Amino acid sequence: MNAEKRHRIFARLRDANPDPRTELVYRTPFELLIAVMLSAQATDRSVNQATAGLFACADTPEAILALGEDGLKSHIRTIGLFNTKARHILQTCALLIERHDGAVPRDRAALEALPGVGRKTANVILNTAFGEPTMAVDTHIFRVANRTGLAPGKTPAAVEQGLLDRVPDEFLQDAHHWLILHGRYVCTARKPRCPECLIADLCDYPDKTPSN
């Protein structure tokens, strides 16, 4: 795919959604961090349902630590892998207080040093909370980048670097959100909604879903 076509793709995505946002509900970088940690193998809707009650009573590292493991689990037990996630969240809260005065660091290495926080989560925080032009490659972005031809790659790391290299600078800040939403609602895994896709004519995917 050439640079002109990539520019046209992102221009259309921007025209359709000029101000894209994460579907996770949060008010602070800390709340976003907890929500993203909970979102692994879970839907944003289920996370929002859980965090509505959690953040109403505990929205700081100190408050979550005060809940204790059982108290935290009572709020997030509807989320997959909640036992492991609760342990990681409590460990992360302790480290935020110990190393960062309770604040979420704006530094990749410091973020990735937190339990349960990998590169993808760090990229989401850097992009969404702090406005950094990063690319968090989840299953949706991995699929869209490969299927469309925007940035083919065999690993999330390869796709991430490919997108960072190829997405025009003017679109890079919001590209993460556009691609996630496109993969979630249009370029779906089992049967992409190609007849409704606003970039179908620019997409390199050879097996497009036909119109009925």
C-alpha positions, 0 to 999 in steps of 0.5 A: 500500500502506498503513502497516498492511499494510507493518507486517504484511509486516515483522512476518511476515518478522521472525517467520520470521527474527528474526535475519537475516544476510548470506550472505557469510562475514566476521569483520571490517568489512574482510573484509566490505568486500572480500567485498561488492566482490567480490560485484558480478555474482557469487553469495555462494557463489562469493565465499565460496569465493574469500575462504576462501583469501584471508582465510586468508593476507591479512585486512588491507589491509597483507597484501593489498597484500603479495600484489600484483596477481598474488597477489590475482588468484590467489585471486579469478580464479574471480570475474567481473570479477576483473581490475578488482576486484583493481585496485580492492581494491588501490587501496582497501587503499592508501587505507585505510592512507593515510587511515584507519589501515587501518580501514574508515571508518564514514562514507558519504562516506569509503566512497564515496571508495574505488575500487570502492565505490558507494552500494550497497556503502557501505550494506551496510557501514554496515548490516551492519558498523556497525548503521546503518539503511540500505537497500542496493538490489540487484536483489532488493530493487528487484524485491521493493519494486516487485512487492509495492508496498512502495516502487515506484520507477523507480531504485534511488535512488527505491526506497531512499528509498521504503523508508527513508520507509515501512519502520516504524522497528522493522524498518528495521535488518533490512529490508535482509536480509529483502528480499534473502533474500525476493527471492533465494529466494521472490520470484524474477525469472522465476517467483516462488514465490507459493504458498509466500510467507508474505506473498502475501495482503499483496502487491499483485502482480497476476500471482501464480504460481498453485498447481499 
